[in-house]
Amino acid sequence: MSAAKETITFRLDRTKREALDAIAKELDRDRSYLLNEAIENYIEIYRWQIAEINLAIAEANAEDFASDEEVDMMFGRFNES
């Protein structure tokens, strides 16, 4: 069962609207479909970024850092090429 839909309004410059409409026509989809897809992708990426940031903060708070030896090994790999 899909979630209830709500109508929102926002401003978009003409160039972006024209580009959006061209893509919609090319894909045989409507503008609403593309906007929903774009927003869904944005939310997914944003949530992933926040999760990664929170993980990094937790690692830093736990003082889970690479040792000097691990850092030297990593840089050694780059210097070998």
N, CA, C and O atoms as a printed pandas DataFrame, in Angstrom:
     atom_number atom_name residue_name chain_id  residue_number  x_coord  y_coord  z_coord
0              1         N          MET        A               1    0.846   -1.175    0.000
1              2        CA          MET        A               1    0.000    0.000    0.000
2              3         C          MET        A               1    0.887    1.233    0.000
3              4         O          MET        A               1    1.790    1.345    0.829
4              5         N          SER        A               2    0.648    2.139   -0.901
5              6        CA          SER        A               2    1.497    3.325   -0.984
6              7         C          SER        A               2    1.016    4.399   -0.019
7              8         O          SER        A               2   -0.156    4.458    0.353
8              9         N          ALA        A               3    1.963    5.244    0.371
9             10        CA          ALA        A               3    1.646    6.323    1.314
10            11         C          ALA        A               3    0.732    7.349    0.652
11            12         O          ALA        A               3    0.740    7.521   -0.567
12            13         N          ALA        A               4   -0.047    8.019    1.478
13            14        CA          ALA        A               4   -0.933    9.072    0.963
14            15         C          ALA        A               4   -0.090   10.181    0.350
15            16         O          ALA        A               4    0.972   10.522    0.870
16            17         N          LYS        A               5   -0.552   10.724   -0.725
17            18        CA          LYS        A               5    0.167   11.788   -1.430
18            19         C          LYS        A               5   -0.329   13.144   -0.953
19            20         O          LYS        A               5   -1.509   13.324   -0.652
20            21         N          GLU        A               6    0.592   14.085   -0.893
21            22        CA          GLU        A               6    0.257   15.459   -0.549
22            23         C          GLU        A               6    0.793   16.373   -1.631
23            24         O          GLU        A               6    1.802   16.070   -2.270
24            25         N          THR        A               7    0.129   17.473   -1.833
25            26        CA          THR        A               7    0.563   18.454   -2.821
26            27         C          THR        A               7    1.413   19.507   -2.134
27            28         O          THR        A               7    1.055   20.021   -1.074
28            29         N          ILE        A               8    2.556   19.823   -2.760
29            30        CA          ILE        A               8    3.385   20.924   -2.287
30            31         C          ILE        A               8    3.673   21.840   -3.465
31            32         O          ILE        A               8    3.562   21.435   -4.622
32            33         N          THR        A               9    4.035   23.053   -3.168
33            34        CA          THR        A               9    4.370   24.027   -4.198
34            35         C          THR        A               9    5.720   24.629   -3.861
35            36         O          THR        A               9    5.994   24.946   -2.703
36            37         N          PHE        A              10    6.566   24.788   -4.872
37            38        CA          PHE        A              10    7.831   25.480   -4.665
38            39         C          PHE        A              10    8.229   26.171   -5.957
39            40         O          PHE        A              10    7.723   25.856   -7.034
40            41         N          ARG        A              11    9.136   27.107   -5.828
41            42        CA          ARG        A              11    9.582   27.879   -6.986
42            43         C          ARG        A              11   10.783   27.201   -7.634
43            44         O          ARG        A              11   11.661   26.665   -6.958
44            45         N          LEU        A              12   10.794   27.241   -8.952
45            46        CA          LEU        A              12   11.857   26.638   -9.738
46            47         C          LEU        A              12   12.112   27.541  -10.928
47            48         O          LEU        A              12   11.174   27.987  -11.587
48            49         N          ASP        A              13   13.380   27.812  -11.205
49            50        CA          ASP        A              13   13.626   28.698  -12.346
50            51         C          ASP        A              13   13.276   27.993  -13.657
51            52         O          ASP        A              13   13.253   26.765  -13.739
52            53         N          ARG        A              14   13.011   28.790  -14.657
53            54        CA          ARG        A              14   12.511   28.280  -15.937
54            55         C          ARG        A              14   13.459   27.261  -16.564
55            56         O          ARG        A              14   13.011   26.247  -17.101
56            57         N          THR        A              15   14.757   27.519  -16.502
57            58        CA          THR        A              15   15.725   26.613  -17.121
58            59         C          THR        A              15   15.636   25.216  -16.517
59            60         O          THR        A              15   15.659   24.218  -17.237
60            61         N          LYS        A              16   15.534   25.151  -15.197
61            62        CA          LYS        A              16   15.421   23.849  -14.536
62            63         C          LYS        A              16   14.094   23.177  -14.872
63            64         O          LYS        A              16   14.051   21.966  -15.089
64            65         N          ARG        A              17   13.026   23.940  -14.914
65            66        CA          ARG        A              17   11.722   23.361  -15.255
66            67         C          ARG        A              17   11.738   22.808  -16.669
67            68         O          ARG        A              17   11.227   21.716  -16.920
68            69         N          GLU        A              18   12.326   23.564  -17.596
69            70        CA          GLU        A              18   12.398   23.099  -18.986
70            71         C          GLU        A              18   13.233   21.829  -19.094
71            72         O          GLU        A              18   12.879   20.910  -19.832
72            73         N          ALA        A              19   14.342   21.778  -18.358
73            74        CA          ALA        A              19   15.181   20.576  -18.366
74            75         C          ALA        A              19   14.420   19.389  -17.782
75            76         O          ALA        A              19   14.481   18.279  -18.312
76            77         N          LEU        A              20   13.707   19.634  -16.692
77            78        CA          LEU        A              20   12.902   18.593  -16.060
78            79         C          LEU        A              20   11.830   18.081  -17.019
79            80         O          LEU        A              20   11.622   16.874  -17.137
80            81         N          ASP        A              21   11.162   18.991  -17.692
81            82        CA          ASP        A              21   10.121   18.603  -18.644
82            83         C          ASP        A              21   10.698   17.816  -19.815
83            84         O          ASP        A              21   10.066   16.880  -20.306
84            85         N          ALA        A              22   11.894   18.190  -20.262
85            86        CA          ALA        A              22   12.532   17.464  -21.368
86            87         C          ALA        A              22   12.862   16.032  -20.943
87            88         O          ALA        A              22   12.662   15.088  -21.707
88            89         N          ILE        A              23   13.364   15.881  -19.729
89            90        CA          ILE        A              23   13.670   14.542  -19.218
90            91         C          ILE        A              23   12.385   13.734  -19.071
91            92         O          ILE        A              23   12.341   12.561  -19.442
92            93         N          ALA        A              24   11.353   14.353  -18.535
93            94        CA          ALA        A              24   10.065   13.673  -18.360
94            95         C          ALA        A              24    9.536   13.183  -19.707
95            96         O          ALA        A              24    9.057   12.055  -19.822
96            97         N          LYS        A              25    9.628   14.026  -20.708
97            98        CA          LYS        A              25    9.148   13.647  -22.044
98            99         C          LYS        A              25    9.969   12.481  -22.588
99           100         O          LYS        A              25    9.420   11.532  -23.146
100          101         N          GLU        A              26   11.279   12.560  -22.421
101          102        CA          GLU        A              26   12.182   11.518  -22.904
102          103         C          GLU        A              26   11.872   10.172  -22.238
103          104         O          GLU        A              26   11.951    9.125  -22.880
104          105         N          LEU        A              27   11.524   10.208  -20.962
105          106        CA          LEU        A              27   11.238    8.981  -20.211
106          107         C          LEU        A              27    9.766    8.583  -20.239
107          108         O          LEU        A              27    9.379    7.557  -19.679
108          109         N          ASP        A              28    8.958    9.399  -20.892
109          110        CA          ASP        A              28    7.513    9.174  -20.934
110          111         C          ASP        A              28    6.927    9.089  -19.519
111          112         O          ASP        A              28    6.128    8.207  -19.204
112          113         N          ARG        A              29    7.354   10.032  -18.687
113          114        CA          ARG        A              29    6.883   10.152  -17.306
114          115         C          ARG        A              29    6.410   11.580  -17.092
115          116         O          ARG        A              29    6.715   12.464  -17.893
116          117         N          ASP        A              30    5.672   11.809  -16.024
117          118        CA          ASP        A              30    5.268   13.179  -15.742
118          119         C          ASP        A              30    6.259   13.842  -14.781
119          120         O          ASP        A              30    7.104   13.184  -14.175
120          121         N          ARG        A              31    6.129   15.134  -14.668
121          122        CA          ARG        A              31    7.012   15.941  -13.833
122          123         C          ARG        A              31    6.964   15.459  -12.376
123          124         O          ARG        A              31    7.996   15.388  -11.709
124          125         N          SER        A              32    5.787   15.136  -11.900
125          126        CA          SER        A              32    5.620   14.674  -10.517
126          127         C          SER        A              32    6.438   13.414  -10.245
127          128         O          SER        A              32    7.071   13.289   -9.196
128          129         N          TYR        A              33    6.421   12.496  -11.183
129          130        CA          TYR        A              33    7.182   11.259  -11.021
130          131         C          TYR        A              33    8.661   11.572  -10.848
131          132         O          TYR        A              33    9.307   11.054   -9.938
132          133         N          LEU        A              34    9.200   12.427  -11.727
133          134        CA          LEU        A              34   10.621   12.763  -11.659
134          135         C          LEU        A              34   10.972   13.481  -10.366
135          136         O          LEU        A              34   12.004   13.197   -9.756
136          137         N          LEU        A              35   10.129   14.398   -9.948
137          138        CA          LEU        A              35   10.394   15.117   -8.700
138          139         C          LEU        A              35   10.369   14.162   -7.512
139          140         O          LEU        A              35   11.202   14.270   -6.613
140          141         N          ASN        A              36    9.427   13.234   -7.502
141          142        CA          ASN        A              36    9.387   12.243   -6.423
142          143         C          ASN        A              36   10.639   11.373   -6.413
143          144         O          ASN        A              36   11.186   11.082   -5.349
144          145         N          GLU        A              37   11.091   10.961   -7.585
145          146        CA          GLU        A              37   12.321   10.168   -7.681
146          147         C          GLU        A              37   13.522   10.969   -7.184
147          148         O          GLU        A              37   14.349   10.452   -6.432
148          149         N          ALA        A              38   13.618   12.217   -7.599
149          150        CA          ALA        A              38   14.740   13.069   -7.193
150          151         C          ALA        A              38   14.753   13.272   -5.681
151          152         O          ALA        A              38   15.808   13.199   -5.053
152          153         N          ILE        A              39   13.601   13.522   -5.107
153          154        CA          ILE        A              39   13.519   13.738   -3.662
154          155         C          ILE        A              39   13.838   12.448   -2.916
155          156         O          ILE        A              39   14.528   12.476   -1.896
156          157         N          GLU        A              40   13.347   11.327   -3.410
157          158        CA          GLU        A              40   13.655   10.036   -2.785
158          159         C          GLU        A              40   15.161    9.781   -2.794
159          160         O          GLU        A              40   15.723    9.350   -1.787
160          161         N          ASN        A              41   15.819   10.045   -3.928
161          162        CA          ASN        A              41   17.270    9.874   -4.016
162          163         C          ASN        A              41   17.997   10.810   -3.064
163          164         O          ASN        A              41   18.957   10.401   -2.410
164          165         N          TYR        A              42   17.558   12.050   -2.978
165          166        CA          TYR        A              42   18.170   13.024   -2.075
166          167         C          TYR        A              42   18.060   12.546   -0.626
167          168         O          TYR        A              42   19.039   12.589    0.120
168          169         N          ILE        A              43   16.885   12.096   -0.234
169          170        CA          ILE        A              43   16.673   11.628    1.139
170          171         C          ILE        A              43   17.568   10.428    1.437
171          172         O          ILE        A              43   18.170   10.351    2.508
172          173         N          GLU        A              44   17.657    9.501    0.502
173          174        CA          GLU        A              44   18.489    8.311    0.690
174          175         C          GLU        A              44   19.956    8.694    0.875
175          176         O          GLU        A              44   20.621    8.189    1.780
176          177         N          ILE        A              45   20.459    9.579    0.028
177          178        CA          ILE        A              45   21.854   10.020    0.129
178          179         C          ILE        A              45   22.084   10.773    1.431
179          180         O          ILE        A              45   23.088   10.548    2.107
180          181         N          TYR        A              46   21.171   11.659    1.789
181          182        CA          TYR        A              46   21.307   12.442    3.014
182          183         C          TYR        A              46   21.337   11.526    4.235
183          184         O          TYR        A              46   22.170   11.703    5.124
184          185         N          ARG        A              47   20.443   10.558    4.282
185          186        CA          ARG        A              47   20.418    9.625    5.415
186          187         C          ARG        A              47   21.716    8.823    5.490
187          188         O          ARG        A              47   22.241    8.594    6.580
188          189         N          TRP        A              48   22.235    8.399    4.343
189          190        CA          TRP        A              48   23.497    7.660    4.306
190          191         C          TRP        A              48   24.632    8.533    4.830
191          192         O          TRP        A              48   25.448    8.076    5.630
192          193         N          GLN        A              49   24.688    9.797    4.381
193          194        CA          GLN        A              49   25.739   10.699    4.840
194          195         C          GLN        A              49   25.671   10.899    6.348
195          196         O          GLN        A              49   26.698   10.841    7.025
196          197         N          ILE        A              50   24.483   11.132    6.880
197          198        CA          ILE        A              50   24.317   11.337    8.316
198          199         C          ILE        A              50   24.749   10.082    9.081
199          200         O          ILE        A              50   25.413   10.188   10.112
200          201         N          ALA        A              51   24.380    8.906    8.588
201          202        CA          ALA        A              51   24.778    7.661    9.248
202          203         C          ALA        A              51   26.298    7.517    9.258
203          204         O          ALA        A              51   26.875    7.124   10.272
204          205         N          GLU        A              52   26.949    7.830    8.140
205          206        CA          GLU        A              52   28.409    7.741    8.058
206          207         C          GLU        A              52   29.079    8.752    8.984
207          208         O          GLU        A              52   30.076    8.435    9.634
208          209         N          ILE        A              53   28.544    9.952    9.047
209          210        CA          ILE        A              53   29.086   10.976    9.947
210          211         C          ILE        A              53   28.949   10.521   11.398
211          212         O          ILE        A              53   29.893   10.634   12.180
212          213         N          ASN        A              54   27.776   10.010   11.753
213          214        CA          ASN        A              54   27.562    9.538   13.126
214          215         C          ASN        A              54   28.484    8.373   13.470
215          216         O          ASN        A              54   28.974    8.282   14.596
216          217         N          LEU        A              55   28.725    7.483   12.508
217          218        CA          LEU        A              55   29.650    6.377   12.721
218          219         C          LEU        A              55   31.062    6.905   12.958
219          220         O          LEU        A              55   31.752    6.444   13.867
220          221         N          ALA        A              56   31.491    7.863   12.151
221          222        CA          ALA        A              56   32.826    8.446   12.309
222          223         C          ALA        A              56   32.959    9.157   13.655
223          224         O          ALA        A              56   34.003    9.072   14.301
224          225         N          ILE        A              57   31.920    9.849   14.073
225          226        CA          ILE        A              57   31.942   10.521   15.381
226          227         C          ILE        A              57   32.055    9.490   16.499
227          228         O          ILE        A              57   32.816    9.682   17.448
228          229         N          ALA        A              58   31.302    8.399   16.389
229          230        CA          ALA        A              58   31.367    7.341   17.407
230          231         C          ALA        A              58   32.764    6.733   17.461
231          232         O          ALA        A              58   33.286    6.467   18.544
232          233         N          GLU        A              59   33.373    6.512   16.292
233          234        CA          GLU        A              59   34.734    5.971   16.253
234          235         C          GLU        A              59   35.717    6.950   16.877
235          236         O          GLU        A              59   36.609    6.546   17.623
236          237         N          ALA        A              60   35.562    8.223   16.580
237          238        CA          ALA        A              60   36.450    9.236   17.150
238          239         C          ALA        A              60   36.259    9.321   18.660
239          240         O          ALA        A              60   37.235    9.415   19.404
240          241         N          ASN        A              61   35.019    9.288   19.111
241          242        CA          ASN        A              61   34.749    9.338   20.554
242          243         C          ASN        A              61   35.318    8.120   21.277
243          244         O          ASN        A              61   35.709    8.205   22.441
244          245         N          ALA        A              62   35.362    6.983   20.575
245          246        CA          ALA        A              62   35.929    5.763   21.149
246          247         C          ALA        A              62   37.444    5.735   20.973
247          248         O          ALA        A              62   38.106    4.768   21.350
248          249         N          GLU        A              63   37.980    6.801   20.399
249          250        CA          GLU        A              63   39.411    6.910   20.100
250          251         C          GLU        A              63   39.875    5.730   19.255
251          252         O          GLU        A              63   40.954    5.179   19.470
252          253         N          ASP        A              64   39.037    5.354   18.288
253          254        CA          ASP        A              64   39.323    4.249   17.380
254          255         C          ASP        A              64   40.054    4.796   16.153
255          256         O          ASP        A              64   39.489    4.905   15.065
256          257         N          PHE        A              65   41.320    5.133   16.362
257          258        CA          PHE        A              65   42.121    5.732   15.298
258          259         C          PHE        A              65   43.133    4.717   14.786
259          260         O          PHE        A              65   43.460    3.749   15.471
260          261         N          ALA        A              66   43.618    4.949   13.586
261          262        CA          ALA        A              66   44.675    4.109   13.037
262          263         C          ALA        A              66   45.962    4.362   13.822
263          264         O          ALA        A              66   46.257    5.489   14.220
264          265         N          SER        A              67   46.714    3.288   14.032
265          266        CA          SER        A              67   48.005    3.433   14.721
266          267         C          SER        A              67   49.008    4.067   13.763
267          268         O          SER        A              67   48.770    4.141   12.557
268          269         N          ASP        A              68   50.128    4.521   14.311
269          270        CA          ASP        A              68   51.182    5.090   13.468
270          271         C          ASP        A              68   51.653    4.067   12.445
271          272         O          ASP        A              68   51.921    4.417   11.295
272          273         N          GLU        A              69   51.757    2.803   12.853
273          274        CA          GLU        A              69   52.197    1.745   11.940
274          275         C          GLU        A              69   51.201    1.549   10.800
275          276         O          GLU        A              69   51.603    1.378    9.649
276          277         N          GLU        A              70   49.905    1.573   11.112
277          278        CA          GLU        A              70   48.879    1.418   10.075
278          279         C          GLU        A              70   48.923    2.577    9.083
279          280         O          GLU        A              70   48.770    2.375    7.878
280          281         N          VAL        A              71   49.129    3.772    9.582
281          282        CA          VAL        A              71   49.220    4.946    8.702
282          283         C          VAL        A              71   50.454    4.831    7.821
283          284         O          VAL        A              71   50.380    5.090    6.620
284          285         N          ASP        A              72   51.595    4.445    8.403
285          286        CA          ASP        A              72   52.824    4.290    7.620
286          287         C          ASP        A              72   52.656    3.236    6.534
287          288         O          ASP        A              72   53.125    3.418    5.410
288          289         N          MET        A              73   51.980    2.120    6.869
289          290        CA          MET        A              73   51.739    1.073    5.869
290          291         C          MET        A              73   50.885    1.597    4.722
291          292         O          MET        A              73   51.161    1.312    3.557
292          293         N          MET        A              74   49.852    2.360    5.048
293          294        CA          MET        A              74   48.960    2.887    4.019
294          295         C          MET        A              74   49.707    3.842    3.097
295          296         O          MET        A              74   49.590    3.750    1.875
296          297         N          PHE        A              75   50.468    4.752    3.676
297          298        CA          PHE        A              75   51.216    5.690    2.844
298          299         C          PHE        A              75   52.318    4.978    2.080
299          300         O          PHE        A              75   52.686    5.403    0.985
300          301         N          GLY        A              76   52.849    3.901    2.643
301          302        CA          GLY        A              76   53.866    3.120    1.947
302          303         C          GLY        A              76   53.317    2.519    0.669
303          304         O          GLY        A              76   54.036    2.429   -0.327
304          305         N          ARG        A              77   52.064    2.107    0.675
305          306        CA          ARG        A              77   51.431    1.551   -0.530
306          307         C          ARG        A              77   51.362    2.598   -1.636
307          308         O          ARG        A              77   51.578    2.287   -2.808
308          309         N          PHE        A              78   51.061    3.833   -1.262
309          310        CA          PHE        A              78   50.960    4.891   -2.263
310          311         C          PHE        A              78   52.325    5.269   -2.816
311          312         O          PHE        A              78   52.447    5.623   -3.989
312          313         N          ASN        A              79   53.345    5.195   -1.982
313          314        CA          ASN        A              79   54.689    5.586   -2.406
314          315         C          ASN        A              79   55.354    4.532   -3.273
315          316         O          ASN        A              79   56.313    4.835   -3.982
316          317         N          GLU        A              80   54.860    3.293   -3.230
317          318        CA          GLU        A              80   55.444    2.213   -4.025
318          319         C          GLU        A              80   55.153    2.358   -5.509
319          320         O          GLU        A              80   55.926    1.868   -6.333
320          321         N          SER        A              81   54.066    3.016   -5.870
321          322        CA          SER        A              81   53.699    3.106   -7.277
322          323         C          SER        A              81   54.415    4.182   -8.003
323          324         O          SER        A              81   54.199    4.368   -9.201
